[in-house]
Amino acid sequence: MPSGKAVQDTGGSRLRTRKTRMFIALFLATAAGTASCIAQDKPDAPTPKQSDMPSTQSSPTEKPQAPGKRDKSEEPPDKDRQSQTSGTSKDRLFFTLPNFLTLENANQVPPLTAGQKFKVVARSSFDYVQYPWYGFLAGISQAENSEPGYGQGAAGYGKRFGASTADGTIENFLTSAVFPSLLRQDPRFFQSGKGSFWHRTGYAITRVVVTRTDSGHSQVNYSEIFGSALAAGISTYSYHPHADKTLRNSASVWGSQVGYDTITYVVKEFWPDIRRKIRKKK
């Protein structure tokens, strides 16, 4: 039988472990969907030759294109134009969760200013979709009686909802706005989109420890490492129950947050493939 103190110490990290497990399941579902997309995507069959001689007559239904005008099919999609002009996107993971700091096919883009970093993180952190998500996490914590110091009932649920909201918001600002501004690092995720499934998975996983500077060079992702560590410390030693305020629990929260962010990077890498497949079927 574990001691009462051990039970209390592990209570605070239960929700983080549960959230990480949920995202592992999400990653596996994403991986399965991506593998299915890759397997089903086959090159189009070559167009049979109509004649050995090129036709000199144009179809009566074809209209000459006015000079200076481009075909709409050649125009980049709206989200790509958004990426090129503001350096961020309007994309959403699974059409719901904010994915504003992920860029596709954008190797050369201007760096974000400190103001832009804070603005896009605020737009993401206070997005309307985040509140049902935090409410869902609070409900899981309530059902499992995680962090029993919060109690049960409406008051206990309200405390858990507030803690979940604060945890996510603080970590988002520290890892994607505060530290990137101080260290001049780029908080955006640049999708690879090239190579095999395992190559792209490895690329996404390493983004938690490797990032870009504002000048475009590779550097250790100090913003993620130090930002998530500070967020875990603030979370553990401020508004969480007294029984959970231990160094061991703080380290556990830190590890869970880094694991959560790692899985999120992998999902972001493969989400465009799944999105294109879904839209193709419509």
DOTOR-434929 format. One line per field, with one value per residue: x, y, z of N, C-alpha, C, O, CB in turn; residue in three letters; residue number from 1. Coordinates in steps of 0.1 Angstrom, whole numbers. Atoms other than C-alpha are relative to their C-alpha. Glycine has a CB too. Example, Ala and Ser with C-alpha at 12.3 -4.5 7.8 and 13.67 -1.06 7.14 Angstrom:
nxx 9;-9
nyy -12;-11
nzz 0;0
caxx 123;137
cayy -45;-11
cazz 78;71
cxx 9;-8
cyy 12;11
czz 0;8
oxx 19;-3
oyy 12;22
ozz 7;9
cbxx -10;4
cbyy 0;5
cbzz 12;-14
type Ala;Ser
seq 1;2
END
This chain:
nxx 8;-8;3;9;-7;-3;12;3;-10;3;13;-2;-5;9;7;-10;-2;12;0;-10;5;10;-7;-6;10;2;-11;1;11;-6;-9;8;7;-10;-5;11;0;-11;3;10;-4;-8;-1;10;-4;-4;11;-3;-2;12;-5;-14;-2;6;12;-2;13;4;14;8;5;-11;-2;-13;-2;-4;-14;-1;9;-4;11;3;-6;-14;-1;-2;12;2;-9;-14;-1;0;-13;-10;2;-1;-9;7;10;14;4;4;-2;12;10;5;-10;-9;-13;-4;-15;-5;-1;-3;-7;-4;-14;-5;10;-6;2;10;-4;4;14;7;-1;9;14;5;2;12;11;1;3;14;9;12;0;-8;7;5;-11;-3;11;-1;-10;5;10;-7;-7;10;5;-11;-3;-14;-2;12;1;10;13;9;11;-2;-12;-12;-1;-4;-14;-7;1;-9;-14;-3;-1;-12;-12;-2;-2;-13;-10;0;-7;-14;-7;2;-1;-9;-14;-4;-3;-13;-11;0;3;12;9;8;-4;-1;3;-9;8;-8;-7;9;7;-9;-9;8;2;-12;-1;9;-3;-12;3;1;-14;-7;9;-7;-1;6;-8;1;-9;5;-5;7;13;1;13;8;-5;1;14;8;-5;5;14;2;-3;11;12;-1;-2;8;15;4;2;-13;-6;-7;-11;-13;-10;2;12;-4;-8;9;8;-9;-2;12;2;-9;6;12;-4;-6;11;7;-9;2;14;0;-8;8;14;3;3;14;10;2;8;14;6;1;12;12
nyy -12;-12;-9;-11;-11;4;-2;-14;-6;4;-5;-12;2;9;-7;-2;13;3;-8;5;13;-4;-5;12;6;-9;2;13;-2;-9;8;10;-7;-4;12;4;-10;2;12;-1;-10;6;-9;1;7;-9;-4;6;-10;-1;0;-1;-13;-9;-7;-15;-7;-1;4;-12;-5;-6;-15;-5;-7;-14;-3;-6;7;13;10;1;12;-2;-8;7;0;-12;2;-2;-14;-5;3;-8;-14;-3;9;10;6;1;15;6;14;7;-11;-6;-5;-10;5;-13;-2;10;-4;10;-5;-14;0;-14;-10;-9;4;-7;-9;4;-3;10;12;-1;-1;13;9;-4;4;14;4;-4;4;5;15;5;1;13;10;0;5;14;4;-2;10;12;-2;2;14;9;-6;-4;-11;0;-12;-9;4;4;-9;-12;-8;7;-1;-13;-1;8;-7;-11;5;5;-12;-7;8;-1;-14;-4;7;-6;-13;1;8;-6;-14;-7;5;-3;-14;-3;8;-2;13;0;10;6;14;0;13;6;4;8;12;11;-3;0;-12;-11;2;-4;-15;-6;3;-7;-14;-4;-3;-8;-10;-10;-14;-10;-2;11;10;10;-2;7;-6;-4;-5;11;7;-8;-5;10;2;-11;1;11;-5;-10;8;9;-7;-12;2;14;4;0;14;3;-9;7;0;12;-2;-10;6;9;-9;-4;11;2;-11;2;11;-5;-9;9;7;-10;-3;11;-1;-11;3;8;-5;-5;12;5;-10;1;13;-2;-9;7;9;-7
nzz 0;0;-11;3;7;14;8;2;10;14;4;8;13;7;11;10;6;8;12;9;6;10;12;6;8;12;9;6;10;11;7;8;11;10;8;9;11;9;7;10;10;10;11;11;12;11;9;13;11;9;14;1;5;-9;5;2;-2;-14;-3;1;-14;-7;2;-3;-13;1;-5;-14;-9;-3;-2;-14;-5;-3;-11;-12;-9;-9;-12;4;1;-14;-5;7;-3;-14;-6;-7;8;-5;0;-13;-1;0;3;-13;-9;6;5;7;1;9;14;10;12;-2;-5;-1;-4;-10;-14;-8;-10;-14;-1;8;-8;-11;5;5;-12;-6;9;-2;-14;-4;11;-6;-1;-12;-13;-2;-1;-14;-8;2;-8;-13;-2;-2;-13;-10;0;-6;-13;0;-9;-8;-8;6;-4;11;2;9;-5;4;15;4;-3;9;12;-1;0;14;9;-3;4;14;4;-5;8;14;1;-4;10;14;1;-9;2;14;2;-7;6;14;7;7;-7;10;5;15;4;10;11;9;-5;-5;-12;-12;1;-4;-15;-6;1;-9;-13;-4;-1;-14;-5;10;6;8;-5;9;12;9;-3;-10;-13;-11;-3;-14;-3;-4;-11;-12;-2;-6;-14;-8;-1;-9;-13;-4;-2;-12;-13;-2;-2;-2;-15;-7;0;13;2;-2;11;8;8;9;11;7;8;11;9;7;9;11;7;7;11;10;8;8;12;10;6;9;12;9;1;14;9;-3;4;14;3;-4;10;13;0;0
caxx 0;14;16;-9;17;26;-10;-13;19;7;-27;-15;1;-28;-46;-14;-8;-43;-40;-8;-24;-52;-28;-9;-41;-47;-12;-18;-51;-33;-6;-31;-50;-18;-6;-40;-38;-3;-14;-44;-27;-15;-2;-27;-26;-8;-31;-33;-21;-49;-28;8;4;-3;-37;-36;-73;-85;-117;-146;-155;-121;-116;-83;-70;-67;-31;-21;-47;-38;-58;-75;-61;-26;-35;-22;-49;-62;-42;-10;-16;-22;11;30;16;14;37;10;-19;-57;-56;-72;-63;-92;-111;-114;-83;-62;-31;-21;17;20;32;32;56;70;108;115;92;100;105;78;82;78;44;33;44;23;-7;-9;-5;-32;-55;-48;-50;-83;-99;-135;-127;-102;-128;-148;-115;-105;-139;-135;-102;-117;-145;-120;-101;-134;-145;-111;-110;-76;-61;-86;-77;-101;-130;-161;-193;-196;-169;-144;-152;-148;-114;-103;-116;-97;-65;-67;-73;-44;-20;-26;-26;6;25;14;26;59;69;56;58;78;109;109;109;137;158;149;136;109;79;64;63;75;59;84;59;87;102;88;65;93;115;87;79;115;116;85;97;131;113;108;146;156;140;148;161;146;175;167;194;189;193;184;148;154;120;103;126;128;93;76;98;88;52;53;68;42;14;26;36;9;-28;-27;-36;-9;-4;8;34;65;96;88;53;67;92;64;42;72;78;41;40;70;55;22;40;60;29;12;42;37;0;7;32;6;-26;-23;-22;-54;-71;-64;-77;-109;-115;-108;-136;-161
cayy 0;34;60;88;114;94;93;130;137;117;132;165;149;126;151;159;121;117;146;132;98;115;132;99;84;114;110;73;82;109;85;58;84;97;62;55;88;79;44;55;84;69;88;96;74;89;107;87;104;117;121;119;154;184;200;235;242;254;242;265;266;277;315;332;344;382;394;402;379;347;315;312;277;292;315;304;294;320;305;306;343;349;332;353;386;383;354;334;313;309;271;250;215;192;224;234;239;270;263;299;294;266;274;252;256;288;285;322;344;375;371;381;411;408;425;400;371;383;391;357;339;359;352;315;313;332;316;305;268;267;271;240;221;233;225;190;186;199;174;145;158;160;125;110;132;143;169;162;194;212;192;181;198;231;248;220;220;257;255;228;247;278;258;241;275;291;262;263;301;306;279;293;328;317;292;312;348;358;336;338;376;377;351;362;328;320;303;291;254;251;220;197;180;160;126;94;91;83;111;136;122;125;161;170;154;172;206;205;208;226;258;287;321;353;354;320;299;267;268;249;255;273;289;255;240;270;283;250;246;280;274;241;259;287;261;239;265;291;281;243;225;226;188;190;217;195;195;160;170;201;180;156;185;198;164;161;195;188;154;171;197;170;150;183;190;156;161;195;180;155;175;192;157;146;179;177;141;151;180;158;134;162
cazz 0;-9;19;21;11;-20;-30;-25;-45;-75;-75;-90;-120;-129;-151;-170;-175;-187;-211;-225;-230;-249;-272;-277;-289;-311;-325;-332;-350;-370;-379;-390;-411;-427;-436;-451;-471;-484;-493;-512;-530;-563;-593;-620;-651;-681;-705;-738;-769;-790;-822;-833;-848;-825;-830;-845;-839;-805;-790;-798;-760;-750;-745;-747;-714;-711;-708;-672;-657;-639;-637;-603;-600;-599;-570;-536;-511;-487;-457;-477;-486;-449;-441;-466;-455;-417;-410;-393;-404;-399;-398;-371;-361;-370;-381;-344;-323;-331;-352;-360;-355;-381;-416;-447;-475;-461;-458;-464;-443;-423;-386;-361;-340;-302;-306;-333;-311;-282;-304;-321;-288;-273;-303;-298;-260;-257;-288;-281;-287;-258;-231;-239;-242;-207;-194;-208;-190;-158;-161;-164;-133;-114;-124;-113;-82;-93;-69;-42;-24;-49;-35;-55;-66;-85;-64;-71;-108;-110;-93;-117;-147;-136;-130;-165;-182;-163;-170;-207;-210;-189;-208;-242;-234;-218;-246;-276;-267;-236;-240;-279;-276;-250;-268;-303;-313;-337;-320;-353;-365;-401;-415;-434;-457;-474;-470;-455;-426;-401;-415;-410;-375;-365;-377;-358;-326;-327;-329;-292;-287;-320;-333;-355;-345;-358;-382;-396;-380;-360;-323;-291;-283;-250;-252;-250;-224;-200;-207;-199;-168;-155;-163;-144;-114;-114;-118;-90;-64;-68;-74;-71;-38;-11;-11;-47;-41;-43;-65;-77;-88;-105;-125;-134;-147;-167;-183;-192;-208;-229;-239;-248;-269;-287;-297;-308;-332;-348;-352;-368;-392;-406;-402;-437;-454;-436;-443;-480;-481;-463;-487;-517;-507;-504
cxx 9;-4;-9;7;3;-12;-3;10;-3;-13;1;4;-10;-7;10;3;-11;0;10;-4;-10;6;8;-10;-3;11;-1;-11;5;9;-7;-6;10;5;-11;0;12;-2;-10;4;9;1;-10;6;4;-11;4;1;-12;5;15;3;-7;-12;3;-13;-3;-14;-9;-5;11;1;14;1;5;14;0;-8;5;-11;-1;6;15;2;3;-13;0;10;14;3;1;14;11;-1;2;10;-6;-11;-14;-4;-4;1;-14;-12;-5;11;10;14;7;15;6;0;4;7;5;14;6;-11;7;-2;-11;6;-5;-15;-9;-1;-11;-15;-5;-2;-12;-13;-2;-5;-14;-10;-12;0;8;-8;-8;10;5;-11;0;11;-3;-10;7;7;-11;-4;10;4;15;2;-12;-1;-10;-14;-9;-11;3;12;12;2;5;15;9;0;10;15;4;2;13;12;2;4;14;11;1;8;15;8;-1;0;11;14;4;3;13;12;1;-1;-13;-10;-9;5;0;-2;11;-7;8;6;-10;-7;9;9;-8;-3;12;2;-9;4;12;-3;-2;13;8;-11;8;1;-7;8;0;9;-6;7;-8;-12;-1;-13;-9;5;-1;-14;-9;4;-6;-15;-4;2;-11;-13;0;0;-9;-15;-4;0;14;6;8;12;13;8;-3;-12;3;7;-9;-9;9;1;-13;-3;9;-5;-12;4;6;-10;-7;8;-2;-13;0;7;-9;-14;-3;-3;-14;-10;-2;-8;-15;-7;-1;-12;-13;-5
cyy 12;9;11;11;-4;1;14;6;-4;5;12;-3;-10;6;2;-14;-4;8;-5;-13;3;4;-11;-7;8;-1;-13;0;8;-8;-10;7;4;-12;-4;10;-3;-13;1;10;-7;10;-2;-8;10;2;-7;10;0;-1;2;15;10;7;15;8;0;-4;12;5;7;15;4;8;14;1;6;-7;-14;-9;-1;-12;2;9;-8;0;11;-1;3;15;6;-2;9;15;3;-9;-10;-6;1;-14;-4;-15;-7;10;6;7;10;-5;12;1;-11;5;-12;6;14;0;14;9;10;-4;8;9;-5;3;-10;-13;0;0;-13;-10;3;-4;-15;-4;4;-3;-7;-15;-4;-2;-13;-11;0;-5;-15;-6;1;-11;-14;0;-2;-14;-9;5;3;13;2;12;10;-4;-4;11;11;8;-7;0;13;2;-7;6;12;-4;-5;12;7;-8;1;14;4;-7;5;13;-1;-7;7;15;6;-4;2;15;4;-6;2;-13;0;-11;-8;-15;0;-15;-5;-4;-8;-12;-11;3;1;12;12;0;4;15;7;-1;9;15;5;4;9;9;9;13;9;2;-12;-11;-10;2;-9;7;3;5;-11;-6;9;5;-10;-3;10;-1;-11;5;9;-8;-7;8;12;-4;-15;-4;-1;-13;-3;9;-6;1;-12;2;11;-6;-9;8;5;-11;-2;10;-1;-12;4;8;-8;-7;10;3;-11;1;12;-3;-8;5;5;-12;-5;10;0;-12;2;9;-6;-9;8;4
czz 0;12;-5;-7;-14;-8;-3;-11;-14;-5;-9;-15;-8;-12;-12;-7;-9;-13;-10;-7;-11;-13;-7;-9;-12;-10;-8;-11;-11;-8;-9;-12;-10;-8;-10;-12;-10;-8;-11;-11;-11;-12;-11;-12;-11;-10;-14;-11;-9;-15;0;-4;10;-7;-1;2;15;1;-1;14;7;-3;3;13;-2;5;14;10;2;3;15;6;4;13;13;9;10;12;-4;-2;14;6;-6;4;15;7;9;-8;7;2;14;-1;0;-1;13;8;-7;-4;-7;-1;-8;-14;-9;-12;1;6;2;4;10;14;6;9;13;1;-7;8;11;-5;-5;11;7;-8;2;14;4;-11;7;1;12;12;1;2;15;9;-1;9;15;4;3;14;11;1;7;14;1;8;9;9;-6;5;-12;-1;-9;3;-5;-15;-5;2;-11;-14;-1;-1;-14;-9;3;-4;-15;-5;4;-9;-14;-1;3;-12;-14;-1;9;-3;-15;-2;7;-7;-15;-8;-6;5;-10;-3;-15;-4;-11;-13;-11;7;5;13;12;-1;5;15;8;0;10;15;4;1;14;6;-10;-6;-9;8;-9;-13;-9;3;10;13;10;4;15;4;5;13;13;2;6;14;9;2;10;14;5;3;13;13;2;3;1;14;6;0;-13;-2;4;-13;-9;-9;-11;-12;-8;-10;-12;-11;-8;-10;-12;-9;-8;-12;-11;-9;-8;-12;-10;-6;-10;-13;-10;-2;-15;-10;2;-5;-15;-4;3;-10;-14;-1;0;-14
oxx 18;-15;-11;1;2;-12;-7;6;-1;-15;-7;0;-7;-7;6;4;-9;-4;8;-1;-10;2;11;-7;-6;9;1;-10;1;9;-3;-6;7;7;-7;-2;10;2;-9;-2;20;-8;-14;18;-2;-19;15;-5;-17;-3;21;14;-18;-11;8;-13;-2;-22;-5;-9;8;0;20;-8;15;18;-9;-7;10;-22;8;10;21;13;-3;-20;11;16;22;13;9;20;20;10;9;13;0;-13;-15;-16;-1;-3;-22;-23;-15;10;14;20;12;20;18;-10;12;3;3;16;13;-19;17;-12;-15;16;-13;-23;-19;-11;-18;-24;-17;-11;-20;-23;-14;-14;-20;-21;-11;-7;5;-5;-8;8;6;-8;-4;9;0;-10;3;6;-8;-6;7;12;21;-7;-19;-12;-14;-23;-4;-10;14;19;22;13;13;22;19;10;17;23;15;11;20;22;14;12;22;20;12;16;23;19;8;0;19;23;16;12;21;22;10;7;-22;-6;-16;17;-11;7;14;-4;2;9;-22;-4;7;13;-2;-4;11;7;-4;3;13;5;-1;14;18;-22;20;-7;-11;2;7;10;-15;18;-19;-12;-8;-17;-17;-3;-7;-19;-17;-4;-10;-20;-14;-6;-15;-20;-10;-7;-7;-19;-16;6;24;19;16;19;19;3;-2;-12;-3;5;-8;-12;4;0;-12;-8;4;-4;-14;-2;4;-9;-11;2;-3;-15;-7;3;-8;-21;-14;-12;-21;-20;-13;-16;-23;-18;-11;-18;-23;-15
oyy 14;8;13;17;5;5;18;14;4;5;13;5;-12;-1;0;-14;-9;2;-5;-15;-4;1;-11;-11;3;-1;-13;-5;5;-7;-13;2;4;-11;-9;5;-3;-14;-5;9;-11;19;-13;-7;20;-7;-4;21;-11;-6;8;19;7;10;21;20;-10;-2;23;17;13;19;-1;15;16;-4;15;-4;-21;-5;-1;-12;-5;11;-19;10;17;9;7;20;16;6;13;22;13;-7;-18;-2;5;-17;2;-22;-4;7;13;19;7;-12;10;10;-14;10;-20;17;22;3;16;13;6;-10;19;7;-14;-5;-14;-20;-10;-6;-16;-18;-5;-9;-19;-12;-3;3;-14;-20;-15;-11;-19;-21;-11;-12;-22;-16;-8;-16;-21;-10;-8;-19;-19;-2;2;22;12;15;19;5;-5;22;11;12;-1;1;14;9;-3;6;14;3;-2;12;11;-2;4;16;10;-1;6;15;5;-2;4;20;14;4;6;18;11;0;-4;-16;8;-23;-17;-17;3;-23;3;2;-11;-12;-9;14;10;17;20;10;11;21;16;8;14;23;16;11;14;5;8;16;6;7;-12;-21;-7;6;-13;19;-3;4;-9;-8;4;7;-7;-6;8;2;-10;1;8;-5;-7;4;19;-4;-17;3;-5;-14;-11;8;-4;2;-10;-2;10;-2;-10;4;5;-8;-5;8;1;-11;0;7;-5;-7;7;6;-8;-1;11;2;-6;0;2;-11;-8;6;1;-12;-3;6;-3;-10;2;10
ozz 8;16;-16;-16;-23;-20;-14;-19;-23;-17;-19;-23;-20;-23;-23;-20;-20;-24;-22;-19;-21;-24;-19;-20;-23;-22;-20;-22;-23;-21;-21;-23;-22;-20;-21;-23;-22;-20;-22;-22;-8;-14;-14;-15;-12;-13;-19;-10;-13;-23;9;-2;13;-19;8;2;21;-9;4;16;18;-15;13;16;-10;15;17;22;-7;7;23;18;12;18;14;8;13;16;5;2;16;12;1;4;19;19;15;-20;18;4;24;-11;9;4;12;10;-18;4;-18;-9;-7;-19;-5;-16;-9;18;12;-5;17;17;2;16;14;7;-3;7;13;0;-3;10;12;-2;1;15;12;-12;17;10;17;20;12;9;21;19;9;16;23;15;11;21;21;12;14;21;11;8;8;14;1;4;-23;5;-16;-5;-10;-19;-14;-6;-15;-21;-11;-7;-19;-18;-6;-10;-19;-13;-4;-13;-20;-10;-3;-15;-22;-12;4;-6;-17;-10;1;-8;-21;-17;-2;6;-6;-2;-21;-2;-20;-23;-21;19;3;19;20;10;13;22;18;10;16;23;16;7;17;17;-7;-9;-10;17;-20;-23;-20;-5;17;14;7;5;23;16;14;22;23;14;15;22;20;12;17;23;16;12;20;23;12;14;3;22;0;-1;-12;-12;15;-24;-22;-21;-22;-24;-21;-21;-23;-23;-20;-21;-23;-21;-20;-22;-23;-21;-20;-23;-22;-18;-20;-23;-22;-11;-20;-18;-7;-10;-20;-14;-5;-14;-21;-12;-4;-16
cbxx -10;-2;13;-7;14;5;-12;2;14;0;-9;9;13;-11;-6;13;3;-13;2;13;-6;-10;9;6;-13;-1;13;-3;-12;6;10;-10;-7;12;3;-13;2;13;-4;-13;7;-7;14;-4;-11;12;-2;-11;13;-6;-7;6;-5;10;-12;5;-11;3;-2;-13;-5;14;-10;6;9;-10;8;-3;-14;9;4;-15;-1;7;-13;12;-1;-14;-2;3;-11;-10;4;-1;-14;-13;11;-6;3;-9;12;-15;9;-2;-11;-7;9;2;-2;-5;6;-8;11;-14;-8;-10;9;7;-12;-6;13;-9;-5;7;-3;6;14;2;0;10;13;-1;4;13;10;0;7;-12;7;11;-10;-8;12;4;-13;3;13;-6;-10;11;6;-12;-3;12;-4;5;3;0;13;1;-7;-6;-4;-12;0;-2;-14;-8;3;-6;-14;-2;2;-11;-12;1;-3;-13;-10;2;-3;-14;-6;2;-4;-13;-14;-3;2;-11;-12;-1;-1;12;1;3;-10;-1;-10;13;-14;7;-5;11;9;9;-10;8;4;-13;-4;12;-3;-14;4;11;-12;-6;8;6;-8;-8;15;-2;14;1;13;4;-2;10;-12;11;-6;0;15;9;-5;0;15;4;-6;8;13;-2;-2;12;14;0;-7;10;-7;-3;-12;-10;-2;-3;14;-2;-12;8;11;-9;-5;14;4;-12;2;15;-3;-8;9;9;-9;-2;14;2;-10;7;12;0;-2;11;10;-1;5;14;6;-1;8;13;0;1
cbyy 0;8;6;5;2;-15;-6;8;-5;-15;4;9;-6;-5;13;5;-10;3;15;-2;-9;11;12;-9;-2;15;1;-11;6;12;-7;-7;12;7;-12;1;14;-2;-11;5;12;-12;-1;14;-10;-5;15;-10;-4;14;11;-9;2;10;-3;2;-7;14;-7;-3;-12;-7;7;9;-8;9;8;14;0;0;-14;0;-11;7;9;5;-13;1;-13;-7;6;-6;-14;-1;5;-1;7;7;-15;8;-8;4;-5;-9;-6;-11;-11;13;-12;11;0;-13;11;-7;-2;7;-8;4;-8;14;3;-11;15;8;14;-2;-3;12;10;-6;0;16;4;-7;7;15;-10;4;-5;11;12;-4;4;15;5;-4;8;14;-2;-2;13;9;-5;1;-9;2;13;-12;7;-1;11;-13;6;9;2;-14;-4;10;-5;-14;5;8;-11;-9;9;2;-15;-4;9;-4;-15;2;9;-8;-14;-5;6;-4;-14;-4;9;-5;-14;8;-12;-3;7;8;-10;6;-2;-12;12;9;3;-13;-12;-13;2;1;-15;-7;5;-5;-15;-2;4;-12;-12;-9;7;3;4;13;4;4;6;-15;15;-3;-9;11;7;-11;-2;12;4;-13;-1;14;-4;-12;7;10;-9;-9;4;9;6;-10;-13;4;-10;2;13;-15;0;-12;4;12;-8;-8;12;4;-12;-1;13;-3;-11;8;11;-10;-7;12;1;-14;3;12;-9;-14;11;8;-11;-3;14;0;-12;6;13;-8;-8;13
cbzz 12;-13;5;13;8;0;8;13;4;0;12;6;0;10;4;5;11;8;3;8;10;5;3;11;9;5;8;10;7;6;9;8;6;8;10;7;6;9;10;7;6;-6;-6;-4;-4;-7;-2;-4;-8;2;-8;-11;-14;6;8;-14;-8;5;13;-8;7;-3;9;-12;9;7;-10;-1;-5;13;-6;3;-10;-11;2;8;7;6;6;-13;-8;9;-3;-15;-4;7;8;13;-3;-8;-5;2;11;12;-8;9;6;9;-10;8;14;2;-1;-4;-13;10;-10;-13;7;-3;8;7;-3;10;-6;-13;6;9;-12;-11;9;2;-15;-4;9;3;-10;-9;-13;2;1;-13;-9;4;-6;-14;-3;3;-12;-11;1;-4;-14;-9;12;-15;-9;10;0;-15;7;4;13;0;15;5;-7;8;14;-1;-3;12;10;-5;3;15;3;-7;6;14;0;-5;10;13;0;-5;5;15;3;-9;6;14;4;-5;10;-15;9;-13;7;-5;-6;6;-7;-6;12;2;2;0;-14;-8;3;-6;-15;-2;2;-11;-8;8;3;-11;11;-13;2;8;4;-14;6;-5;4;12;-4;2;-12;-11;-2;-1;-14;-9;0;-6;-14;-3;0;-12;-12;0;1;-13;-11;-8;1;15;2;-12;8;4;5;9;8;6;6;9;8;6;7;10;7;5;9;10;5;7;10;9;4;7;11;7;3;5;9;-6;3;15;4;-7;8;14;-1;-3;13;8
type Met;Pro;Ser;Gly;Lys;Ala;Val;Gln;Asp;Thr;Gly;Gly;Ser;Arg;Leu;Arg;Thr;Arg;Lys;Thr;Arg;Met;Phe;Ile;Ala;Leu;Phe;Leu;Ala;Thr;Ala;Ala;Gly;Thr;Ala;Ser;Cys;Ile;Ala;Gln;Asp;Lys;Pro;Asp;Ala;Pro;Thr;Pro;Lys;Gln;Ser;Asp;Met;Pro;Ser;Thr;Gln;Ser;Ser;Pro;Thr;Glu;Lys;Pro;Gln;Ala;Pro;Gly;Lys;Arg;Asp;Lys;Ser;Glu;Glu;Pro;Pro;Asp;Lys;Asp;Arg;Gln;Ser;Gln;Thr;Ser;Gly;Thr;Ser;Lys;Asp;Arg;Leu;Phe;Phe;Thr;Leu;Pro;Asn;Phe;Leu;Thr;Leu;Glu;Asn;Ala;Asn;Gln;Val;Pro;Pro;Leu;Thr;Ala;Gly;Gln;Lys;Phe;Lys;Val;Val;Ala;Arg;Ser;Ser;Phe;Asp;Tyr;Val;Gln;Tyr;Pro;Trp;Tyr;Gly;Phe;Leu;Ala;Gly;Ile;Ser;Gln;Ala;Glu;Asn;Ser;Glu;Pro;Gly;Tyr;Gly;Gln;Gly;Ala;Ala;Gly;Tyr;Gly;Lys;Arg;Phe;Gly;Ala;Ser;Thr;Ala;Asp;Gly;Thr;Ile;Glu;Asn;Phe;Leu;Thr;Ser;Ala;Val;Phe;Pro;Ser;Leu;Leu;Arg;Gln;Asp;Pro;Arg;Phe;Phe;Gln;Ser;Gly;Lys;Gly;Ser;Phe;Trp;His;Arg;Thr;Gly;Tyr;Ala;Ile;Thr;Arg;Val;Val;Val;Thr;Arg;Thr;Asp;Ser;Gly;His;Ser;Gln;Val;Asn;Tyr;Ser;Glu;Ile;Phe;Gly;Ser;Ala;Leu;Ala;Ala;Gly;Ile;Ser;Thr;Tyr;Ser;Tyr;His;Pro;His;Ala;Asp;Lys;Thr;Leu;Arg;Asn;Ser;Ala;Ser;Val;Trp;Gly;Ser;Gln;Val;Gly;Tyr;Asp;Thr;Ile;Thr;Tyr;Val;Val;Lys;Glu;Phe;Trp;Pro;Asp;Ile;Arg;Arg;Lys;Ile;Arg;Lys;Lys;Lys
seq 1;2;3;4;5;6;7;8;9;10;11;12;13;14;15;16;17;18;19;20;21;22;23;24;25;26;27;28;29;30;31;32;33;34;35;36;37;38;39;40;41;42;43;44;45;46;47;48;49;50;51;52;53;54;55;56;57;58;59;60;61;62;63;64;65;66;67;68;69;70;71;72;73;74;75;76;77;78;79;80;81;82;83;84;85;86;87;88;89;90;91;92;93;94;95;96;97;98;99;100;101;102;103;104;105;106;107;108;109;110;111;112;113;114;115;116;117;118;119;120;121;122;123;124;125;126;127;128;129;130;131;132;133;134;135;136;137;138;139;140;141;142;143;144;145;146;147;148;149;150;151;152;153;154;155;156;157;158;159;160;161;162;163;164;165;166;167;168;169;170;171;172;173;174;175;176;177;178;179;180;181;182;183;184;185;186;187;188;189;190;191;192;193;194;195;196;197;198;199;200;201;202;203;204;205;206;207;208;209;210;211;212;213;214;215;216;217;218;219;220;221;222;223;224;225;226;227;228;229;230;231;232;233;234;235;236;237;238;239;240;241;242;243;244;245;246;247;248;249;250;251;252;253;254;255;256;257;258;259;260;261;262;263;264;265;266;267;268;269;270;271;272;273;274;275;276;277;278;279;280;281;282
END
